[in-house]
Amino acid sequence: EILKGIEIIVKILRPDETYIAVEDNKKAAFFAFQKLLEGSARKAARIRVALVKTKYPQGGEKQLIKAIAGREVPPGKLPLDIGFLVQNAGTVHAVYEAVYLDKPLIERIVTFSGDCLESPGNYLVRVGATIRETIERSSMSIRKEPAKVIVGGPMMGFAQPDLESPVLKCTSGVLLLSEKYAGDFEEGQCIRCAKCVDVCPVNLEPTEIMRNVKKGNWDKMEGLWISDCMECGACSYACPARIPLVQYIKVGKNALRQNKK
């Protein structure tokens, strides 16, 4: 199904080359795709499988382009500006269902995890159903009352007020954490260790952005390339002072958008 979805996209866009990116800790998937691509028609379409290093955030479109093609997307630009288009597996599968099955995007695979769940895993769920409804209709069950509900994963997710939040078409994961793993941290002082700079996948200076956001220097946001931030959370994770750098960056992005209106 994924390959059929890829073939539809290739037929529409007619790219010079097409790559299926597979992380190197999933060798079985890599060899399975290679076997499926052995047909002459698929060879003619120049669809290949690329094995990429398993690291976070390797799944980002700019990171995949650099890993596979060795090209960097310039600051302030999009992949399309240099001739690339990246689609995730969920989108490709939805394209297949739309064309072959005449099916709109009414359900998707969502990863449910966290220490509050019995039988966590990947589940096919209806878009629009609440998290609570989805859990009740599946083989999962809640074994602990969650202290925090996060939609989107531990690094890039957004906290939700309760289990009545809906599953949307862009929801990839739901994380239910107990009090043990959902503790709040007190923000400390920046010690200029530059760990946030070292881990930033797009070579930004998160600590510099944070300082200017605190001072309200909104005119400096564009010069710091704040719009290039993919909000992966690596800087906040690495910060020894527990500074919520991503939150400051989001505030700066919102201020920049408001100033442009």
C-alpha positions, 0 to 999 in steps of 0.5 A: 500500500505504501509503495502504491501511494509512492507510485501515485505521487511519483506519477503526479510530480515526476521527480528525477529520483525518489527515496524511501528513508528507513532508519538503520535499526529497522533492517527488516523493513529496509530489506523488505522494501528492497525486495518489493522494488525489484520489479522492472516498472519500479526500477524505471521509476527510480525508486530507491531505499536509503538507510539512514542513521537512527538519531533524533530528529532524523525524521525532520525533512531538512535532516532527511534531505541532508542525510540522503542527498547531502544538500542543505536547505538554506535559512529561511527557505523550504525544501521545495525551494531547492527541488525536494519534497518530503512526505511521511508514511502516514500521508503516503498511505492516505494518498493510496486510500484516497485514490484506490479506495476512494476513502477520505482521511477519517482514520489514522494510525496513532501511537498510544504510550505512557506508564498510565496505559495497559496495552500501549501500542499503535492503533487505527483510530477514528479522526474526531474521536476523543482520546477517552473514547479511543481508549475505551473502544480499543484493547487499552485501559487506563491503569493510573490516573494521568497527571499529564496528557500529551499529544504528539510525543514527549519531545514535540508534543503539546499538553492537553487539559484532559482526555476529552481532547480529540484525535486530529488528522495530524495526531501521530501519538498520545502520551499519558504520564503519571505524576512520577514522570510528569514533574515540573522543573524550576527554570534556572539561570543560563550558564552559557554552556552552549549545549543547546547550540551544539544539539540544534539540528538547524544550527540556531542559537536558542539561548540568544533567542530566549534572551531577546524574547525575555527582553521583548526585542521582537525586531531581532527575531528574523535576524536570529532565523527563529522561523527555521526552528522545527520545535524538536525540543532538543535544546530544552532537553539538553539544557542543564538549567532546565530553561524551557527554550522551545516555549520561549521560541514559540512566544518569539514566533507568535510575536513575529507573526503578529508584527507582520500583520 
